[in-house]
Amino acid sequence: MHEDPYYVYMLKCADGTLYTGITNDVEKRLETHNTSKQGARYTKSRRPVALCYEEKCLDKSAALKREYEVRQLTRVQKLELIAVAS
């Protein structure tokens, strides 16, 4: 059984903060963050949000591990990661 790929992503919120999450559909998740009542509580009050980073992972488990690693980074390290990926 082959799982669909998952992605670790970072959003830049309207207040300049960064939000990190995982999804298997980046475009749909971005739209949800910006328009839906089902978006993350953190981003609801910080709209609009813009995608600034995405990283493909093999499966959900790998994405969850990578999300944890990214969340442990300092803001400066996250901005460096975004800059390298751009």
MIMIMAR-9397 format. One record per residue: chain; x, y, z of N, C-alpha, C in turn; residue number from 0; residue in one letter. Coordinates in nm, 4 decimals, always signed. Example, Ala and Ser with C-alpha at 12.3 -4.5 7.8 and 13.67 -1.06 7.14 Angstrom:
('A', (+1.3190, -0.5690, +0.7800), (+1.2300, -0.4500, +0.7800), (+1.3200, -0.3300, +0.7800), 0, 'A')
('A', (+1.2850, -0.2250, +0.7080), (+1.3670, -0.1060, +0.7140), (+1.2900, +0.0030, +0.7870), 1, 'S')
END
This chain:
('A', (+0.0837, -0.1191, +0.0000), (+0.0000, +0.0000, +0.0000), (+0.0876, +0.1247, +0.0000), 0, 'M')
('A', (+0.0611, +0.2142, -0.0917), (+0.1414, +0.3356, -0.1059), (+0.0592, +0.4562, -0.0609), 1, 'H')
('A', (+0.1129, +0.5307, +0.0328), (+0.0465, +0.6521, +0.0793), (+0.0777, +0.7684, -0.0136), 2, 'E')
('A', (-0.0154, +0.8620, -0.0226), (+0.0102, +0.9843, -0.0969), (+0.1129, +1.0668, -0.0210), 3, 'D')
('A', (+0.1886, +1.1481, -0.0924), (+0.2874, +1.2319, -0.0236), (+0.2190, +1.3374, +0.0638), 4, 'P')
('A', (+0.2859, +1.3735, +0.1672), (+0.2429, +1.4829, +0.2534), (+0.3462, +1.5941, +0.2423), 5, 'Y')
('A', (+0.3062, +1.7121, +0.2839), (+0.3926, +1.8282, +0.2759), (+0.3984, +1.8989, +0.4108), 6, 'Y')
('A', (+0.5152, +1.9443, +0.4475), (+0.5318, +2.0374, +0.5578), (+0.5289, +2.1746, +0.4929), 7, 'V')
('A', (+0.4532, +2.2657, +0.5498), (+0.4444, +2.3982, +0.4905), (+0.4544, +2.5051, +0.5984), 8, 'Y')
('A', (+0.4960, +2.6229, +0.5559), (+0.4959, +2.7395, +0.6442), (+0.4169, +2.8509, +0.5769), 9, 'M')
('A', (+0.3415, +2.9188, +0.6591), (+0.2643, +3.0332, +0.6143), (+0.3169, +3.1582, +0.6817), 10, 'L')
('A', (+0.3173, +3.2669, +0.6086), (+0.3469, +3.3972, +0.6689), (+0.2124, +3.4648, +0.6916), 11, 'K')
('A', (+0.1848, +3.4970, +0.8158), (+0.0573, +3.5576, +0.8516), (+0.0626, +3.7090, +0.8332), 12, 'C')
('A', (-0.0539, +3.7713, +0.8301), (-0.0627, +3.9156, +0.8085), (+0.0136, +3.9940, +0.9142), 13, 'A')
('A', (+0.0273, +3.9397, +1.0345), (+0.1012, +4.0092, +1.1407), (+0.2512, +3.9786, +1.1380), 14, 'D')
('A', (+0.2963, +3.9045, +1.0354), (+0.4379, +3.8755, +1.0198), (+0.4846, +3.7470, +1.0880), 15, 'G')
('A', (+0.3970, +3.6827, +1.1640), (+0.4358, +3.5578, +1.2289), (+0.4333, +3.4432, +1.1288), 16, 'T')
('A', (+0.4968, +3.3335, +1.1659), (+0.5027, +3.2147, +1.0812), (+0.4228, +3.1017, +1.1447), 17, 'L')
('A', (+0.3536, +3.0257, +1.0619), (+0.2757, +2.9104, +1.1064), (+0.3248, +2.7887, +1.0289), 18, 'Y')
('A', (+0.3472, +2.6773, +1.0977), (+0.3938, +2.5542, +1.0340), (+0.2883, +2.4453, +1.0492), 19, 'T')
('A', (+0.2647, +2.3707, +0.9412), (+0.1687, +2.2608, +0.9461), (+0.2016, +2.1551, +0.8429), 20, 'G')
('A', (+0.1159, +2.0522, +0.8363), (+0.1301, +1.9490, +0.7335), (-0.0026, +1.9310, +0.6614), 21, 'I')
('A', (+0.0060, +1.8804, +0.5389), (-0.1132, +1.8539, +0.4591), (-0.0770, +1.7621, +0.3443), 22, 'T')
('A', (-0.1780, +1.7043, +0.2819), (-0.1547, +1.6286, +0.1594), (-0.2032, +1.7070, +0.0373), 23, 'N')
('A', (-0.2530, +1.8282, +0.0592), (-0.2993, +1.9154, -0.0495), (-0.2726, +2.0606, -0.0095), 24, 'D')
('A', (-0.1604, +2.1141, -0.0501), (-0.1163, +2.2462, -0.0058), (-0.2134, +2.3557, -0.0495), 25, 'V')
('A', (-0.2551, +2.3546, -0.1756), (-0.3446, +2.4595, -0.2252), (-0.4763, +2.4616, -0.1492), 26, 'E')
('A', (-0.5344, +2.3449, -0.1289), (-0.6616, +2.3358, -0.0568), (-0.6453, +2.3824, +0.0878), 27, 'K')
('A', (-0.5346, +2.3446, +0.1505), (-0.5115, +2.3822, +0.2901), (-0.4909, +2.5327, +0.3026), 28, 'R')
('A', (-0.4186, +2.5927, +0.2075), (-0.3992, +2.7375, +0.2088), (-0.5334, +2.8096, +0.1981), 29, 'L')
('A', (-0.6183, +2.7623, +0.1088), (-0.7510, +2.8227, +0.0941), (-0.8305, +2.8094, +0.2236), 30, 'E')
('A', (-0.8215, +2.6936, +0.2875), (-0.8913, +2.6713, +0.4142), (-0.8416, +2.7688, +0.5205), 31, 'T')
('A', (-0.7109, +2.7879, +0.5284), (-0.6551, +2.8822, +0.6260), (-0.7071, +3.0234, +0.6033), 32, 'H')
('A', (-0.7263, +3.0604, +0.4781), (-0.7659, +3.1978, +0.4468), (-0.9151, +3.2231, +0.4481), 33, 'N')
('A', (-0.9970, +3.1198, +0.4309), (-1.1399, +3.1456, +0.4125), (-1.2332, +3.0680, +0.5047), 34, 'T')
('A', (-1.1902, +2.9565, +0.5535), (-1.2816, +2.8663, +0.6227), (-1.2825, +2.8843, +0.7735), 35, 'S')
('A', (-1.3933, +2.8485, +0.8338), (-1.4023, +2.8432, +0.9788), (-1.3256, +2.7225, +1.0325), 36, 'K')
('A', (-1.2857, +2.6314, +0.9433), (-1.2144, +2.5109, +0.9827), (-1.0627, +2.5290, +0.9804), 37, 'Q')
('A', (-1.0157, +2.6459, +0.9435), (-0.8722, +2.6719, +0.9440), (-0.8186, +2.6669, +1.0859), 38, 'G')
('A', (-0.6883, +2.6654, +1.0988), (-0.6259, +2.6620, +1.2309), (-0.6657, +2.7862, +1.3116), 39, 'A')
('A', (-0.6882, +2.7662, +1.4383), (-0.7266, +2.8766, +1.5265), (-0.6227, +2.9888, +1.5203), 40, 'R')
('A', (-0.4951, +2.9508, +1.5144), (-0.3875, +3.0496, +1.5128), (-0.3988, +3.1432, +1.3924), 41, 'Y')
('A', (-0.4299, +3.0886, +1.2753), (-0.4302, +3.1717, +1.1547), (-0.5616, +3.2480, +1.1344), 42, 'T')
('A', (-0.6692, +3.2068, +1.1989), (-0.7978, +3.2742, +1.1779), (-0.7926, +3.4234, +1.2066), 43, 'K')
('A', (-0.7205, +3.4619, +1.3107), (-0.7138, +3.6031, +1.3478), (-0.5943, +3.6738, +1.2838), 44, 'S')
('A', (-0.5225, +3.6035, +1.1968), (-0.4019, +3.6605, +1.1357), (-0.4084, +3.6565, +0.9830), 45, 'R')
('A', (-0.5268, +3.6602, +0.9292), (-0.5456, +3.6549, +0.7840), (-0.5187, +3.7905, +0.7221), 46, 'R')
('A', (-0.4802, +3.7946, +0.5945), (-0.4552, +3.6785, +0.5091), (-0.3191, +3.6151, +0.5387), 47, 'P')
('A', (-0.3098, +3.4880, +0.5044), (-0.1839, +3.4158, +0.5172), (-0.1345, +3.3810, +0.3774), 48, 'V')
('A', (-0.0026, +3.3711, +0.3636), (+0.0571, +3.3397, +0.2335), (+0.1546, +3.2246, +0.2510), 49, 'A')
('A', (+0.1534, +3.1336, +0.1565), (+0.2463, +3.0218, +0.1575), (+0.3870, +3.0741, +0.1316), 50, 'L')
('A', (+0.4811, +3.0398, +0.2195), (+0.6190, +3.0850, +0.1985), (+0.7174, +2.9687, +0.1948), 51, 'C')
('A', (+0.6700, +2.8457, +0.2242), (+0.7600, +2.7301, +0.2237), (+0.6785, +2.6026, +0.2153), 52, 'Y')
('A', (+0.7264, +2.5088, +0.1355), (+0.6686, +2.3739, +0.1363), (+0.7784, +2.2728, +0.1090), 53, 'E')
('A', (+0.7660, +2.1581, +0.1727), (+0.8649, +2.0519, +0.1626), (+0.7912, +1.9189, +0.1522), 54, 'E')
('A', (+0.8178, +1.8465, +0.0472), (+0.7511, +1.7181, +0.0239), (+0.8118, +1.6090, +0.1129), 55, 'K')
('A', (+0.7245, +1.5283, +0.1716), (+0.7671, +1.4146, +0.2544), (+0.7041, +1.2875, +0.1980), 56, 'C')
('A', (+0.7629, +1.1742, +0.2298), (+0.7151, +1.0473, +0.1744), (+0.5758, +1.0094, +0.2210), 57, 'L')
('A', (+0.5463, +1.0359, +0.3479), (+0.4164, +0.9962, +0.4029), (+0.3835, +1.0832, +0.5233), 58, 'D')
('A', (+0.2687, +1.0577, +0.5840), (+0.2229, +1.1401, +0.6957), (+0.3187, +1.1316, +0.8141), 59, 'K')
('A', (+0.3694, +1.0133, +0.8425), (+0.4608, +0.9951, +0.9549), (+0.5872, +1.0801, +0.9375), 60, 'S')
('A', (+0.6445, +1.0760, +0.8182), (+0.7647, +1.1552, +0.7896), (+0.7334, +1.3049, +0.7990), 61, 'A')
('A', (+0.6158, +1.3437, +0.7538), (+0.5767, +1.4847, +0.7585), (+0.5607, +1.5313, +0.9033), 62, 'A')
('A', (+0.5009, +1.4487, +0.9869), (+0.4840, +1.4844, +1.1275), (+0.6185, +1.5014, +1.1973), 63, 'L')
('A', (+0.7126, +1.4129, +1.1669), (+0.8464, +1.4239, +1.2250), (+0.9158, +1.5518, +1.1783), 64, 'K')
('A', (+0.9056, +1.5792, +1.0498), (+0.9704, +1.6987, +0.9946), (+0.9033, +1.8261, +1.0472), 65, 'R')
('A', (+0.7708, +1.8238, +1.0603), (+0.6987, +1.9393, +1.1157), (+0.7512, +1.9703, +1.2563), 66, 'E')
('A', (+0.7702, +1.8671, +1.3361), (+0.8221, +1.8859, +1.4716), (+0.9607, +1.9506, +1.4673), 67, 'Y')
('A', (+1.0470, +1.9008, +1.3777), (+1.1817, +1.9574, +1.3637), (+1.1762, +2.1051, +1.3257), 68, 'E')
('A', (+1.0911, +2.1387, +1.2296), (+1.0803, +2.2771, +1.1825), (+1.0266, +2.3664, +1.2943), 69, 'V')
('A', (+0.9290, +2.3171, +1.3684), (+0.8718, +2.3975, +1.4769), (+0.9734, +2.4263, +1.5875), 70, 'R')
('A', (+1.0742, +2.3429, +1.6010), (+1.1773, +2.3638, +1.7031), (+1.2799, +2.4691, +1.6614), 71, 'Q')
('A', (+1.2817, +2.5054, +1.5349), (+1.3761, +2.6055, +1.4857), (+1.3405, +2.7439, +1.5400), 72, 'L')
('A', (+1.4411, +2.8290, +1.5519), (+1.4145, +2.9686, +1.5876), (+1.3539, +3.0388, +1.4661), 73, 'T')
('A', (+1.2979, +3.1565, +1.4882), (+1.2421, +3.2331, +1.3767), (+1.3492, +3.2599, +1.2713), 74, 'R')
('A', (+1.4691, +3.2971, +1.3152), (+1.5787, +3.3254, +1.2221), (+1.6107, +3.2001, +1.1396), 75, 'V')
('A', (+1.6162, +3.0847, +1.2038), (+1.6434, +2.9600, +1.1313), (+1.5313, +2.9280, +1.0323), 76, 'Q')
('A', (+1.4070, +2.9546, +1.0693), (+1.2945, +2.9314, +0.9778), (+1.3056, +3.0236, +0.8566), 77, 'K')
('A', (+1.3403, +3.1497, +0.8809), (+1.3557, +3.2439, +0.7698), (+1.4702, +3.2025, +0.6779), 78, 'L')
('A', (+1.5764, +3.1467, +0.7353), (+1.6875, +3.0949, +0.6534), (+1.6413, +2.9769, +0.5694), 79, 'E')
('A', (+1.5624, +2.8884, +0.6278), (+1.5091, +2.7735, +0.5548), (+1.4224, +2.8208, +0.4372), 80, 'L')
('A', (+1.3402, +2.9196, +0.4627), (+1.2545, +2.9764, +0.3564), (+1.3412, +3.0372, +0.2460), 81, 'I')
('A', (+1.4449, +3.1102, +0.2848), (+1.5324, +3.1765, +0.1873), (+1.6061, +3.0736, +0.1002), 82, 'A')
('A', (+1.6533, +2.9669, +0.1606), (+1.7250, +2.8629, +0.0865), (+1.6320, +2.7940, -0.0136), 83, 'V')
('A', (+1.5077, +2.7745, +0.0254), (+1.4118, +2.7048, -0.0606), (+1.3590, +2.7935, -0.1737), 84, 'A')
('A', (+1.3729, +2.9225, -0.1588), (+1.3177, +3.0154, -0.2611), (+1.4004, +3.0183, -0.3864), 85, 'S')
END
